[in-house]
Amino acid sequence: MWSDLVGALALVMVIEGLMPFLAPERWREWLLQIVTIDGRTLRVFGGVMIAIGLFLLNWVN
């Protein structure tokens, strides 16, 4: 169980690190755009991402 959790977190770190590594200037531009988005929109986006992630986890298992 713990090894699966650590493995999943490690994979998230690899995926999250790809953009700053491959295209740091574009990544910085995206971050500046995200700062201008209101909190409600970010919350909805986060909820949708969680729902998609849970669906994919359920589908894979």
C-alpha positions in Angstrom: 0.0 0.0 0.0 2.6 2.6 1.0 4.9 1.6 -1.9 2.0 2.2 -4.3 1.4 5.7 -2.8 5.0 6.6 -2.9 5.2 5.4 -6.5 2.2 7.4 -7.5 3.6 10.5 -5.8 6.9 10.0 -7.6 5.2 9.7 -10.9 3.3 13.0 -10.2 6.6 14.6 -9.5 8.1 13.4 -12.8 5.1 14.6 -14.7 5.0 18.0 -12.9 8.7 18.5 -13.6 8.5 17.9 -17.3 7.3 21.4 -18.3 9.7 23.4 -16.3 12.5 21.2 -17.5 11.5 21.1 -21.2 10.1 24.6 -21.7 10.8 26.8 -18.7 9.8 30.1 -20.4 6.5 28.8 -21.6 5.8 27.2 -18.2 6.5 30.6 -16.6 4.0 32.3 -19.0 1.3 29.7 -18.1 1.9 30.3 -14.4 1.4 34.0 -14.9 -1.9 33.3 -16.7 -3.1 31.0 -14.0 -2.6 33.7 -11.4 -5.1 35.9 -13.2 -7.9 33.2 -13.0 -10.4 33.6 -10.3 -10.6 31.1 -7.4 -14.0 29.7 -8.4 -12.8 28.7 -11.8 -9.6 27.1 -10.4 -11.7 25.2 -7.9 -14.0 23.9 -10.6 -11.0 22.9 -12.7 -9.5 21.1 -9.7 -12.7 19.3 -9.0 -13.0 18.2 -12.6 -9.4 16.9 -12.5 -10.1 15.0 -9.3 -13.2 13.4 -10.9 -11.3 12.4 -14.0 -8.5 11.0 -11.9 -10.8 9.0 -9.8 -12.6 7.7 -12.9 -9.3 6.6 -14.4 -8.2 4.9 -11.2 -11.5 3.0 -11.1 -11.2 2.1 -14.7 -7.6 0.8 -14.5 -8.4 -1.2 -11.4 
